[in-house]
Amino acid sequence: MLPPRRPTTGPRRTRRKPPHSETNDGTFLTVAAFARTPATRTLASVATRSSLMRALCWRVLCVGLLVCGSASANNIEPLIRSHEPMRPLPTKSDRPLGTGPTYFVEPVNGMDRNDGTKPAPWKTINHAVQQLKPGDTLCLRGGTYFESVTVAALGTAEKPITIRAFPGEVAVLDAGLREFLEAPTGVWEPAPGGAQDEFRSTRTYRSGGGFGNFADSMIPFHRYMNFTDLRSANELYHVGLSDRQDDPVGIYCGPGTRRDPETGRIHVRLSHTQLAGLGKDAYRGETDPRKLPLVISGHEYALRIEGARHLRIQDIVVRGAERSAVLIDRDQEDIDHEAEDIELDGVTLYGSGSALRVSHTKRLRIVNSMLRGHSAPWHSRFTVKNRAGSGYLIVAEGKDFEIAHSELTDHHDCITFHGLDGLRFHHNLVDNFNDDGIEPGPKKARGTTLVYQNLITRTLNPFTAHGNKPIPIDAEPGSGMYVFRNVVDLRQGTYKGPPTEPDPSGKFLNEPTQLVCHDHGSPVHAVYYVYHNTFLLHQKAFRDYYAFCWGSQSRMTTRRVFNNIFVQVEGLPGLNFTGLKADDDFQADANLLWGLKDGPTQTADYFAKFRKSPLFEASQKQYPPGWGANDRLADPQFTSLPANDFRLSSGSPAIDAGIAIPAEWPDTLREFDKGQPDLGAFPLGAEKLRVSRK
């Protein structure tokens, strides 16, 4: 019988450190700062001759890595021993404290028998949250809390409950296995019969170990599903690899972990990636896990919000979960008691299978937050989907959600919300998804989704739908997806998979996206209203479909495509309407098309052939002007394409070139774009699009 996966906490030290003072900013000494001082250089030298001093040095070094971002918070350059971070690491927030009753938790010097005041803080979040009443604030002092926390607190609309980091300090909730972060020298051993650089844990675990990150950079590990891949020397694609888990050759997918289900030991391999063409995306860091701290997943969830109401979570970092960093769900004992009025503000979630899973929840707001996935720089769509198990960064079900001013990055798929009634998704950065982006599911009878003023980049299928072929349903008036004022810049492709032969050029890292709108399983699509957006592709869309595939396969549902700009680097945007019928509930008009290379050489009327076609004539019965009657081929004259400034210059042909959209369609810039509307995401004179945190 295997021992518990989590060791019990050892006895408290008799000599305690002094409690936090008013001047303590809650950050920690980093490896770089430690190494730079003369005293510590001498200490490190002495430590090479003393096992006691080695342990002391390592302990101090680890403290600097317990809270990601502490170095950047103090403007100290951290020493990265793994890989350059993909994204900025979390930093401290200066959000001021409120005026209501406030309690404190401190992971090192606190005690749960204390009263929770600032001089006598509690130790664990799990204990603290059970003491909270409406209007209370719980402050997490800087440090790492190795817990899986369940919150069922009930605030009120007038007196919500707040759980937040202390101002100027970085608080990390870590569901991972503590020993791999704090004392890596003694928890790994070379794996007998393993591959080069393969280590295994010195003890066994019932679960966990499926996901992980380098603690210094938070670069994620690969989740190995078999030992053949973990131990393989091959990094090239070969026939049959995608659908065979028993493949004898395997494929090494970069640093990663696997828990052996037979022995309970966690295996890790941090070998360098050798695939030609990876360039700066190749792993060239430390290969011995005993020499750097790792975040190894432990509990299924780091934070579980269960049936809570009127709750605010602010400025904390959540990581180390086996399934999802945060789960929001109804009360498990009273299934009629749903979570309600939950806000995540300024949080950073490091996902495993997911970063956030939500169900049975009303009124959820995510704002100013960072949701990071499990795709490393050397990961491709193939290695994640077929060799690790794909997943969505966010899985959302419930009613009335808002996701705003946040970053959603680095995963297989971004967000799915089949069972969600009402979503406002705006001012977000959506970047680096090697499969699906925004996935609403098949057509719904009710619910309105607003997707506006976002920046979407490096995503294989930005808008897609999963499902089989259900019977078409009638939708309530006004329901559907309204997609407006977004910039979807897909000029840089995605890493779909490794080559079959060595390719030092690295072209395989940027395979062009060809489908802005797509589906899996041919479901009836959601009702789409697509207007006032700016889309950019590198090369022609799949089958050269009109409007980068918005003009194809509406799947027996309503679709409108008006006043957009479509720019293509190679060739010209297509005019193929295959899959559409003249009696489909489809309308498209007043869109501007342009090809950066071929547009200037075009002399003939680009639309003449289609406008003489039987399909165009037939389309006039359903839409009297005819599909694309007011479309034009012209250079939109962006302010600065090299600088990614897609606002219109004063001489742009997109100015006053649109058609009036119905007043009931939402438009956040309607008052700014009075009169004849301009085309694209930005009316003339508009400010730059500002996404991510305010």
C-alpha positions as CSV (number, residue, x, y, z in Angstrom):
1,M,0.0,0.0,0.0
2,L,1.4,3.3,-1.0
3,P,1.9,6.1,1.6
4,P,0.0,9.3,1.3
5,R,1.1,11.6,-1.5
6,R,1.6,14.6,0.8
7,P,4.0,14.4,3.7
8,T,2.8,15.7,7.0
9,T,4.1,19.0,8.2
10,G,7.1,18.6,10.5
11,P,7.4,20.0,14.0
12,R,7.5,23.8,14.2
13,R,10.9,25.4,14.7
14,T,11.5,26.5,18.3
15,R,13.3,29.6,17.0
16,R,10.9,31.6,14.9
17,K,11.6,34.3,12.5
18,P,10.3,37.8,13.5
19,P,6.8,38.5,12.1
20,H,6.3,40.8,9.0
21,S,7.0,44.4,9.7
22,E,5.4,47.4,8.1
23,T,8.3,47.8,5.7
24,N,8.5,44.2,4.5
25,D,7.3,44.1,0.9
26,G,6.7,40.3,1.0
27,T,9.2,39.5,-1.8
28,F,12.2,37.2,-1.5
29,L,15.9,37.3,-2.2
30,T,16.4,35.9,-5.7
31,V,19.2,33.6,-6.8
32,A,20.8,36.4,-8.7
33,A,20.8,38.8,-5.8
34,F,22.1,36.1,-3.5
35,A,25.0,35.3,-5.8
36,R,26.0,39.0,-6.4
37,T,26.8,39.9,-2.8
38,P,30.4,39.5,-1.5
39,A,29.3,37.8,1.7
40,T,27.2,35.2,-0.1
41,R,29.9,34.5,-2.6
42,T,32.2,33.7,0.3
43,L,29.4,31.7,1.9
44,A,28.9,29.7,-1.3
45,S,32.6,29.0,-1.4
46,V,32.7,27.7,2.1
47,A,29.5,25.7,1.4
48,T,31.4,23.6,-1.1
49,R,33.3,22.1,1.8
50,S,30.4,21.7,4.2
51,S,27.2,19.8,3.7
52,L,25.5,21.9,6.3
53,M,26.4,25.1,4.5
54,R,25.3,23.6,1.2
55,A,21.9,22.9,2.7
56,L,21.7,26.5,4.0
57,C,22.7,28.0,0.7
58,W,20.2,25.9,-1.1
59,R,17.4,26.8,1.3
60,V,18.1,30.5,0.8
61,L,18.2,30.1,-3.0
62,C,14.9,28.2,-3.0
63,V,13.2,30.9,-0.9
64,G,13.9,33.3,-3.8
65,L,12.0,31.1,-6.2
66,L,9.0,30.3,-4.0
67,V,7.2,33.5,-5.2
68,C,7.5,34.0,-8.9
69,G,8.1,37.5,-10.0
70,S,9.7,38.7,-6.8
71,A,12.8,39.7,-8.7
72,S,10.9,41.8,-11.2
73,A,9.0,43.4,-8.4
74,N,12.2,44.6,-7.0
75,N,13.8,45.4,-10.3
76,I,16.4,42.6,-9.8
77,E,17.3,40.5,-12.7
78,P,16.7,36.9,-11.7
79,L,19.0,34.0,-12.5
80,I,17.1,31.7,-14.8
81,R,18.6,28.2,-14.9
82,S,15.9,26.6,-17.0
83,H,14.6,28.6,-19.9
84,E,13.8,32.2,-20.6
85,P,10.2,32.8,-19.4
86,M,7.5,32.8,-22.1
87,R,5.6,35.5,-20.3
88,P,6.3,38.1,-17.6
89,L,6.2,36.6,-14.2
90,P,3.7,37.8,-11.6
91,T,4.6,40.9,-9.6
92,K,3.3,42.5,-6.5
93,S,0.1,44.6,-6.5
94,D,-0.2,47.9,-4.7
95,R,-4.0,47.7,-4.5
96,P,-4.9,49.5,-1.2
97,L,-6.7,47.7,1.6
98,G,-10.3,48.3,2.2
99,T,-11.9,49.7,5.4
100,G,-13.8,46.7,6.6
101,P,-12.7,44.0,9.1
102,T,-9.4,42.5,7.9
103,Y,-7.7,39.3,8.9
104,F,-4.3,37.9,8.0
105,V,-2.6,34.6,7.0
106,E,1.2,34.1,7.0
107,P,2.6,30.7,5.8
108,V,5.8,30.6,7.8
109,N,5.2,32.3,11.1
110,G,1.4,32.2,11.4
111,M,-0.5,29.8,13.7
112,D,-4.1,28.7,13.3
113,R,-4.6,29.0,17.0
114,N,-4.0,32.8,16.6
115,D,-6.7,35.3,16.3
116,G,-5.9,36.3,12.7
117,T,-4.9,39.8,13.4
118,K,-1.9,41.4,11.8
119,P,0.4,40.8,14.8
120,A,-1.0,37.2,15.2
121,P,-1.9,35.9,11.8
122,W,-3.3,32.4,11.0
123,K,-1.1,29.9,9.2
124,T,-3.4,28.2,6.6
125,I,-5.9,29.6,4.2
126,N,-8.2,26.6,4.7
127,H,-8.5,27.5,8.4
128,A,-8.9,31.2,7.7
129,V,-11.7,31.0,5.2
130,Q,-13.9,29.2,7.6
131,Q,-13.8,32.2,10.0
132,L,-14.9,34.7,7.4
133,K,-18.2,36.6,7.6
134,P,-19.9,39.0,5.2
135,G,-17.8,42.1,4.7
136,D,-14.5,40.5,5.9
137,T,-11.2,40.7,4.0
138,L,-8.6,38.0,4.3
139,C,-5.0,39.1,3.4
140,L,-2.5,36.6,2.4
141,R,1.0,37.8,3.4
142,G,3.8,37.2,0.9
143,G,5.0,33.6,0.5
144,T,3.8,30.2,-0.8
145,Y,0.9,28.4,0.7
146,F,1.1,24.6,0.0
147,E,-2.6,23.9,0.2
148,S,-5.6,22.8,-1.8
149,V,-8.2,25.3,-0.6
150,T,-12.0,25.0,-0.6
151,V,-14.0,28.2,-0.2
152,A,-17.7,28.1,0.6
153,A,-18.0,31.5,2.1
154,L,-21.3,33.4,1.8
155,G,-21.0,37.1,1.5
156,T,-23.8,39.4,0.6
157,A,-24.3,41.9,-2.3
158,E,-23.7,44.8,0.1
159,K,-20.9,43.0,2.0
160,P,-18.9,40.7,-0.2
161,I,-16.1,38.6,1.2
162,T,-12.6,39.3,-0.2
163,I,-9.5,37.1,-0.3
164,R,-6.5,38.9,-1.5
165,A,-2.7,39.3,-1.4
166,F,-1.3,41.9,1.0
167,P,-0.4,45.2,-0.8
168,G,3.2,45.0,-2.1
169,E,3.5,41.3,-1.6
170,V,3.2,38.2,-3.8
171,A,1.1,35.4,-2.4
172,V,1.2,32.0,-4.2
173,L,-1.3,29.2,-3.6
174,D,0.5,26.0,-4.6
175,A,-1.3,22.7,-4.8
176,G,1.9,20.9,-5.8
177,L,4.2,18.6,-4.0
178,R,6.2,20.8,-1.7
179,E,9.4,18.8,-1.5
180,F,10.3,19.2,-5.2
181,L,10.3,23.0,-4.8
182,E,11.9,23.4,-1.4
183,A,14.4,20.5,-1.2
184,P,15.1,19.1,-4.7
185,T,18.5,17.7,-3.8
186,G,17.2,14.9,-1.7
187,V,14.0,13.9,-3.6
188,W,15.3,12.7,-6.9
189,E,17.6,9.8,-7.9
190,P,18.8,8.6,-11.3
191,A,16.1,6.2,-12.7
192,P,17.5,2.7,-13.0
193,G,17.4,1.6,-16.6
194,G,16.1,5.0,-17.6
195,A,17.1,7.3,-20.4
196,Q,19.9,9.8,-20.2
197,D,18.9,12.6,-17.7
198,E,16.0,10.6,-16.4
199,F,15.4,10.7,-12.7
200,R,12.7,9.4,-10.4
201,S,11.4,10.4,-7.0
202,T,12.9,8.8,-4.0
203,R,9.5,8.1,-2.5
204,T,6.1,7.0,-3.9
205,Y,2.9,8.9,-4.5
206,R,-0.7,7.8,-4.9
207,S,-1.4,10.5,-7.4
208,G,0.0,13.7,-8.8
209,G,3.1,14.2,-11.0
210,G,1.2,14.6,-14.2
211,F,2.0,18.3,-14.7
212,G,4.7,20.6,-13.7
213,N,6.7,23.8,-14.3
214,F,10.2,25.1,-13.9
215,A,9.8,27.2,-10.8
216,D,12.2,29.9,-12.0
217,S,10.5,30.6,-15.3
218,M,7.1,28.8,-14.9
219,I,7.8,27.2,-18.3
220,P,5.4,24.1,-18.3
221,F,6.5,20.5,-18.5
222,H,5.2,17.9,-21.0
223,R,2.7,15.5,-19.6
224,Y,4.0,12.2,-20.8
225,M,1.5,9.4,-21.2
226,N,4.0,6.6,-21.7
227,F,7.6,5.9,-21.0
228,T,8.4,5.2,-24.6
229,D,8.0,8.9,-25.4
230,L,9.7,10.1,-22.2
231,R,12.8,8.0,-23.0
232,S,12.9,8.4,-26.8
233,A,15.9,9.9,-28.6
234,N,13.6,10.7,-31.6
235,E,12.1,14.2,-32.0
236,L,10.8,13.8,-35.6
237,Y,7.4,12.8,-36.7
238,H,7.0,9.4,-38.3
239,V,4.1,7.5,-39.9
240,G,1.7,6.0,-37.4
241,L,2.9,8.1,-34.5
242,S,-0.2,10.1,-34.0
243,D,-2.6,7.2,-33.3
244,R,-0.3,4.7,-31.6
245,Q,0.5,5.0,-27.9
246,D,2.4,1.7,-28.1
247,D,4.7,3.0,-30.9
248,P,8.1,1.5,-30.3
249,V,10.1,4.6,-31.5
250,G,8.2,7.2,-29.6
251,I,8.9,11.0,-29.7
252,Y,10.7,13.1,-27.0
253,C,8.5,16.2,-26.5
254,G,10.9,18.1,-24.2
255,P,11.3,18.3,-20.4
256,G,8.4,16.5,-18.7
257,T,7.1,14.2,-16.1
258,R,5.2,10.9,-15.7
259,R,4.1,9.1,-12.6
260,D,4.6,5.4,-12.9
261,P,1.2,3.9,-12.1
262,E,2.8,0.6,-11.1
263,T,5.4,1.9,-8.6
264,G,4.0,5.3,-7.7
265,R,7.3,7.0,-8.4
266,I,7.3,10.3,-10.4
267,H,9.8,10.3,-13.2
268,V,11.3,13.5,-14.7
269,R,13.5,14.1,-17.7
270,L,15.0,17.5,-18.5
271,S,17.1,16.6,-21.5
272,H,17.8,19.3,-24.1
273,T,15.7,19.3,-27.2
274,Q,17.7,18.6,-30.3
275,L,15.2,19.2,-33.1
276,A,16.9,21.2,-35.8
277,G,15.2,24.6,-36.4
278,L,13.8,25.2,-32.9
279,G,16.4,28.0,-32.5
280,K,15.7,30.0,-29.4
281,D,12.7,27.8,-28.6
282,A,15.0,24.8,-27.9
283,Y,15.6,23.8,-24.3
284,R,19.2,24.4,-23.2
285,G,18.8,24.7,-19.5
286,E,19.7,22.6,-16.5
287,T,19.1,18.9,-16.9
288,D,19.6,17.7,-13.3
289,P,16.3,18.2,-11.3
290,R,18.3,18.1,-8.1
291,K,19.9,21.4,-9.0
292,L,16.8,23.5,-9.5
293,P,13.3,23.7,-7.9
294,L,10.3,22.4,-9.7
295,V,6.6,22.8,-9.4
296,I,5.2,19.2,-9.5
297,S,1.4,18.9,-9.5
298,G,-0.2,17.4,-6.5
299,H,-3.9,18.0,-5.6
300,E,-6.5,18.0,-8.4
301,Y,-7.3,21.7,-7.7
302,A,-5.5,24.5,-5.9
303,L,-8.6,26.6,-5.3
304,R,-12.1,25.2,-5.2
305,I,-15.0,27.7,-4.8
306,E,-17.9,25.6,-3.8
307,G,-21.3,27.2,-3.7
308,A,-19.8,30.5,-2.5
309,R,-21.6,33.8,-3.1
310,H,-20.5,37.4,-3.3
311,L,-16.8,36.5,-3.2
312,R,-13.8,38.5,-4.5
313,I,-10.4,36.9,-5.2
314,Q,-7.6,39.4,-5.8
315,D,-4.0,39.5,-6.8
316,I,-2.9,36.0,-5.9
317,V,-1.0,33.4,-7.9
318,V,-2.4,29.9,-8.3
319,R,-0.5,26.9,-9.5
320,G,0.5,23.2,-9.0
321,A,-2.8,21.6,-9.6
322,E,-3.2,18.2,-11.3
323,R,-6.5,19.0,-13.1
324,S,-7.3,22.7,-12.9
325,A,-5.9,25.6,-11.0
326,V,-9.3,26.8,-10.0
327,L,-12.7,25.0,-9.9
328,I,-15.9,27.0,-9.3
329,D,-19.0,24.8,-8.8
330,R,-22.1,24.4,-6.7
331,D,-22.3,23.1,-3.2
332,Q,-21.6,19.4,-3.3
333,E,-24.0,18.6,-0.5
334,D,-26.8,21.0,-1.5
335,I,-26.8,20.7,-5.3
336,D,-29.4,23.5,-5.7
337,H,-27.0,26.0,-4.1
338,E,-25.1,27.4,-7.0
339,A,-22.1,29.7,-6.8
340,E,-23.0,33.3,-7.5
341,D,-21.4,36.7,-7.9
342,I,-17.8,35.5,-8.0
343,E,-15.0,37.9,-9.1
344,L,-11.3,37.0,-9.9
345,D,-9.4,40.2,-10.2
346,G,-5.6,40.5,-10.8
347,V,-5.1,36.7,-10.4
348,T,-2.5,34.6,-12.2
349,L,-3.5,31.0,-12.9
350,Y,-1.1,28.5,-14.2
351,G,-3.1,25.7,-15.8
352,S,-2.6,22.0,-16.0
353,G,-5.5,20.2,-17.8
354,S,-7.2,23.6,-17.5
355,A,-6.6,26.9,-15.7
356,L,-10.2,27.4,-14.8
357,R,-13.3,25.1,-14.8
358,V,-16.7,26.6,-14.0
359,S,-20.1,25.1,-13.7
360,H,-23.4,25.8,-11.9
361,T,-22.4,29.4,-11.4
362,K,-24.2,32.7,-11.9
363,R,-22.4,36.0,-12.5
364,L,-18.7,35.3,-12.7
365,R,-16.3,38.1,-13.6
366,I,-12.7,37.6,-14.5
367,V,-10.8,40.8,-15.0
368,N,-7.1,42.0,-15.1
369,S,-6.0,38.4,-14.9
370,M,-3.4,36.1,-16.5
371,L,-4.4,32.6,-17.4
372,R,-1.4,30.5,-18.6
373,G,-1.6,27.1,-20.2
374,H,0.7,24.0,-20.4
375,S,2.3,24.6,-23.8
376,A,6.1,25.1,-23.7
377,P,8.0,26.9,-26.4
378,W,9.0,23.5,-27.9
379,H,5.5,22.1,-27.9
380,S,3.5,21.6,-31.1
381,R,-0.2,20.9,-31.7
382,F,0.8,17.3,-32.4
383,T,2.8,16.8,-29.2
384,V,0.1,18.2,-27.0
385,K,-3.0,16.8,-28.7
386,N,-1.7,13.3,-29.5
387,R,1.0,12.7,-26.9
388,A,-0.1,14.6,-23.8
389,G,-3.9,14.9,-23.8
390,S,-5.5,18.1,-25.1
391,G,-7.7,20.4,-23.1
392,Y,-9.3,23.9,-22.9
393,L,-7.7,26.6,-20.8
394,I,-11.2,27.6,-19.7
395,V,-14.3,25.4,-19.5
396,A,-17.3,27.5,-18.6
397,E,-20.9,26.6,-17.9
398,G,-23.4,28.8,-16.1
399,K,-25.0,32.2,-16.7
400,D,-23.8,35.7,-17.1
401,F,-20.0,35.7,-17.3
402,E,-17.6,38.4,-18.1
403,I,-13.9,37.9,-19.1
404,A,-12.2,41.3,-19.6
405,H,-8.7,42.9,-19.7
406,S,-7.0,39.6,-19.3
407,E,-4.4,37.4,-21.0
408,L,-5.3,33.9,-22.1
409,T,-2.2,32.2,-23.5
410,D,-0.2,29.1,-24.3
411,H,-2.5,26.1,-24.4
412,H,-4.1,23.6,-26.8
413,D,-7.5,25.2,-26.9
414,C,-8.6,28.5,-25.3
415,I,-12.2,28.6,-24.1
416,T,-15.3,26.4,-24.5
417,F,-18.8,27.4,-23.2
418,H,-21.4,25.0,-24.5
419,G,-23.5,25.4,-21.4
420,L,-23.1,29.1,-20.8
421,D,-26.0,31.5,-21.1
422,G,-24.5,35.0,-21.6
423,L,-20.8,36.0,-22.0
424,R,-19.0,39.3,-22.4
425,F,-15.5,38.6,-23.7
426,H,-13.6,41.8,-24.3
427,H,-10.2,43.6,-24.2
428,N,-8.4,40.3,-23.9
429,L,-5.2,39.0,-25.4
430,V,-5.7,35.5,-26.9
431,D,-2.3,34.2,-28.0
432,N,-0.6,30.9,-28.8
433,F,-3.3,28.3,-29.1
434,N,-2.3,25.5,-31.4
435,D,-5.9,24.4,-32.0
436,D,-9.2,26.1,-31.2
437,G,-9.7,29.6,-29.8
438,I,-13.3,30.6,-29.0
439,E,-15.6,27.6,-29.0
440,P,-19.3,28.3,-28.2
441,G,-20.6,24.9,-29.2
442,P,-23.5,24.2,-31.5
443,K,-26.4,26.7,-32.0
444,K,-28.2,27.5,-28.8
445,A,-31.9,28.5,-28.4
446,R,-31.0,31.4,-26.1
447,G,-28.1,33.4,-24.7
448,T,-26.1,36.3,-26.0
449,T,-22.3,36.3,-26.4
450,L,-20.4,39.5,-27.0
451,V,-16.8,39.2,-28.3
452,Y,-15.4,42.6,-28.8
453,Q,-12.2,44.6,-28.8
454,N,-9.9,41.6,-28.3
455,L,-6.5,40.9,-29.9
456,I,-6.3,37.3,-31.2
457,T,-2.9,36.1,-32.5
458,R,-1.2,32.7,-33.2
459,T,-4.4,30.6,-33.0
460,L,-5.0,27.8,-35.4
461,N,-8.8,28.1,-35.5
462,P,-9.9,31.3,-33.7
463,F,-13.7,30.6,-33.9
464,T,-14.9,27.1,-34.0
465,A,-17.7,24.7,-33.0
466,H,-17.7,21.1,-31.8
467,G,-20.5,18.6,-31.9
468,N,-22.4,16.2,-34.1
469,K,-25.3,17.1,-36.4
470,P,-28.2,18.0,-34.1
471,I,-31.6,19.0,-35.4
472,P,-31.7,22.7,-36.1
473,I,-33.4,24.8,-33.4
474,D,-35.0,28.2,-33.4
475,A,-33.0,30.9,-31.6
476,E,-34.6,33.6,-29.5
477,P,-34.5,37.1,-31.2
478,G,-31.2,38.8,-30.3
479,S,-29.4,35.7,-29.2
480,G,-26.2,34.5,-30.8
481,M,-22.6,35.6,-31.0
482,Y,-21.8,39.3,-31.8
483,V,-18.2,39.5,-32.9
484,F,-17.1,43.2,-33.4
485,R,-14.2,45.6,-33.1
486,N,-11.6,42.8,-32.8
487,V,-8.2,42.5,-34.3
488,V,-7.5,38.9,-35.5
489,D,-3.9,38.9,-36.7
490,L,-2.9,35.5,-37.9
491,R,0.1,36.5,-40.1
492,Q,2.3,34.5,-37.7
493,G,1.4,30.8,-37.9
494,T,1.3,28.1,-35.3
495,Y,3.6,25.2,-34.6
496,K,1.4,22.3,-35.8
497,G,4.0,19.5,-35.6
498,P,7.6,18.4,-36.0
499,P,8.9,17.7,-39.5
500,T,9.5,14.2,-40.8
501,E,13.1,15.1,-41.8
502,P,15.5,17.6,-40.2
503,D,14.7,21.2,-41.2
504,P,17.2,23.7,-39.9
505,S,15.2,26.5,-41.4
506,G,12.5,26.2,-38.7
507,K,9.7,26.9,-41.2
508,F,7.6,24.2,-39.4
509,L,7.3,26.5,-36.4
510,N,5.0,28.9,-38.3
511,E,2.5,27.0,-40.4
512,P,-0.1,29.4,-41.7
513,T,-3.6,29.5,-40.3
514,Q,-6.2,28.9,-42.9
515,L,-9.5,28.8,-41.0
516,V,-10.8,31.8,-39.0
517,C,-14.2,30.1,-38.7
518,H,-14.3,26.3,-38.5
519,D,-16.1,23.3,-37.0
520,H,-15.6,19.7,-35.8
521,G,-18.3,17.2,-36.5
522,S,-20.5,19.5,-38.7
523,P,-22.7,20.8,-36.0
524,V,-25.3,23.6,-36.6
525,H,-23.2,26.7,-36.1
526,A,-23.9,29.4,-33.5
527,V,-25.7,32.4,-34.9
528,Y,-22.9,34.8,-35.8
529,Y,-23.0,38.6,-36.3
530,V,-19.5,39.6,-37.5
531,Y,-19.0,43.3,-38.1
532,H,-16.3,46.0,-37.8
533,N,-13.3,43.7,-37.3
534,T,-9.8,43.6,-38.8
535,F,-8.6,40.2,-39.9
536,L,-5.1,39.4,-41.3
537,L,-3.8,36.1,-42.7
538,H,-0.5,35.2,-44.3
539,Q,-1.8,33.2,-47.2
540,K,-5.1,32.2,-48.7
541,A,-7.8,30.7,-46.5
542,F,-8.9,27.1,-46.8
543,R,-10.3,26.5,-50.3
544,D,-10.0,30.3,-50.8
545,Y,-13.3,30.8,-48.9
546,Y,-14.8,34.2,-48.8
547,A,-14.1,36.4,-45.8
548,F,-11.4,34.0,-44.5
549,C,-14.1,31.2,-44.2
550,W,-16.9,33.4,-42.6
551,G,-18.5,33.0,-46.1
552,S,-18.7,29.2,-46.0
553,Q,-20.7,26.4,-44.4
554,S,-23.1,28.4,-42.3
555,R,-24.7,25.0,-41.4
556,M,-28.3,26.1,-41.5
557,T,-28.1,29.1,-39.3
558,T,-28.0,32.9,-39.3
559,R,-24.8,34.7,-40.2
560,R,-24.0,38.3,-41.0
561,V,-20.6,39.6,-42.2
562,F,-20.5,43.4,-42.6
563,N,-18.0,46.3,-42.6
564,N,-14.9,44.2,-41.9
565,I,-11.3,44.5,-43.3
566,F,-9.6,41.3,-44.6
567,V,-5.9,41.6,-45.4
568,Q,-3.8,38.8,-46.8
569,V,0.0,38.8,-47.2
570,E,0.3,36.3,-50.1
571,G,-2.3,36.4,-52.9
572,L,-5.8,38.0,-52.6
573,P,-8.6,37.1,-50.2
574,G,-10.9,34.6,-51.9
575,L,-14.5,34.8,-53.2
576,N,-15.4,31.2,-52.8
577,F,-18.9,30.7,-51.4
578,T,-19.0,26.9,-51.7
579,G,-21.2,25.3,-49.1
580,L,-23.6,28.3,-49.0
581,K,-26.9,28.3,-50.8
582,A,-28.8,31.3,-51.9
583,D,-31.7,30.6,-49.6
584,D,-29.4,30.3,-46.5
585,D,-29.9,32.9,-43.9
586,F,-26.5,34.5,-44.8
587,Q,-25.7,38.1,-45.6
588,A,-22.3,39.7,-46.3
589,D,-21.5,43.2,-47.6
590,A,-19.3,46.3,-47.4
591,N,-16.1,44.3,-46.6
592,L,-12.7,45.6,-47.7
593,L,-10.3,43.0,-49.2
594,W,-6.6,43.5,-49.8
595,G,-3.5,41.5,-50.7
596,L,-0.3,43.1,-49.5
597,K,1.8,41.7,-52.3
598,D,-0.7,41.1,-55.2
599,G,-3.1,43.9,-54.5
600,P,-1.1,46.7,-56.0
601,T,-0.8,44.7,-59.3
602,Q,-4.5,44.0,-59.7
603,T,-6.0,46.0,-62.6
604,A,-9.2,44.1,-63.5
605,D,-12.4,44.3,-61.6
606,Y,-11.8,41.7,-58.9
607,F,-15.6,41.1,-58.2
608,A,-16.8,41.1,-61.8
609,K,-17.0,37.4,-62.3
610,F,-18.9,36.7,-59.1
611,R,-21.3,39.5,-59.6
612,K,-22.3,38.0,-62.9
613,S,-22.8,34.6,-61.4
614,P,-26.1,32.8,-60.8
615,L,-25.3,32.6,-57.1
616,F,-25.0,36.4,-56.8
617,E,-28.3,36.9,-58.6
618,A,-30.0,34.3,-56.5
619,S,-28.6,35.9,-53.3
620,Q,-30.5,39.1,-54.1
621,K,-33.7,37.4,-53.3
622,Q,-32.7,37.0,-49.7
623,Y,-30.5,40.1,-49.5
624,P,-31.6,42.6,-52.2
625,P,-28.2,44.3,-52.9
626,G,-26.6,40.8,-53.3
627,W,-23.8,39.3,-51.4
628,G,-20.8,41.6,-51.4
629,A,-22.4,44.2,-53.6
630,N,-20.5,47.0,-51.8
631,D,-17.3,45.1,-51.2
632,R,-14.1,46.6,-52.5
633,L,-10.5,45.7,-53.2
634,A,-8.3,48.4,-51.8
635,D,-5.4,49.1,-49.6
636,P,-6.9,50.0,-46.1
637,Q,-3.9,52.3,-45.5
638,F,-3.3,51.4,-41.9
639,T,-1.4,53.9,-39.7
640,S,1.6,51.5,-39.5
641,L,1.4,47.9,-40.5
642,P,5.0,47.2,-39.4
643,A,4.2,48.5,-35.9
644,N,0.9,46.6,-35.9
645,D,-1.1,49.8,-35.7
646,F,-4.2,48.9,-37.7
647,R,-6.0,52.3,-37.2
648,L,-7.0,54.1,-40.4
649,S,-4.9,56.9,-41.8
650,S,-6.7,60.0,-43.1
651,G,-6.7,58.9,-46.7
652,S,-8.0,55.4,-46.2
653,P,-10.6,54.1,-48.6
654,A,-12.2,52.4,-45.5
655,I,-13.4,55.7,-44.2
656,D,-17.2,56.2,-44.7
657,A,-17.3,53.0,-46.8
658,G,-19.6,50.9,-44.5
659,I,-23.3,50.3,-44.4
660,A,-25.4,51.0,-41.4
661,I,-25.8,48.1,-39.0
662,P,-29.0,47.5,-37.0
663,A,-29.2,49.7,-34.0
664,E,-29.9,46.7,-31.8
665,W,-26.5,45.2,-32.6
666,P,-24.1,46.3,-29.8
667,D,-21.2,48.5,-30.8
668,T,-18.9,50.0,-28.2
669,L,-17.6,52.6,-30.7
670,R,-21.0,53.6,-32.2
671,E,-20.9,57.1,-30.8
672,F,-17.4,57.6,-32.1
673,D,-18.3,56.3,-35.6
674,K,-21.3,58.5,-36.4
675,G,-22.7,59.0,-39.9
676,Q,-21.5,56.6,-42.6
677,P,-19.5,54.0,-40.7
678,D,-15.9,53.3,-41.4
679,L,-14.7,49.7,-42.0
680,G,-12.6,47.6,-39.7
681,A,-12.0,47.6,-36.0
682,F,-11.1,51.3,-35.7
683,P,-13.1,54.3,-36.8
684,L,-10.9,57.2,-38.0
685,G,-9.3,58.9,-35.0
686,A,-9.9,56.0,-32.6
687,E,-7.4,55.2,-29.9
688,K,-5.2,52.1,-30.1
689,L,-6.7,48.9,-28.9
690,R,-5.6,48.3,-25.3
691,V,-5.9,44.7,-24.1
692,S,-4.7,42.9,-21.0
693,R,-4.6,44.6,-17.6
694,K,-5.9,48.1,-17.3
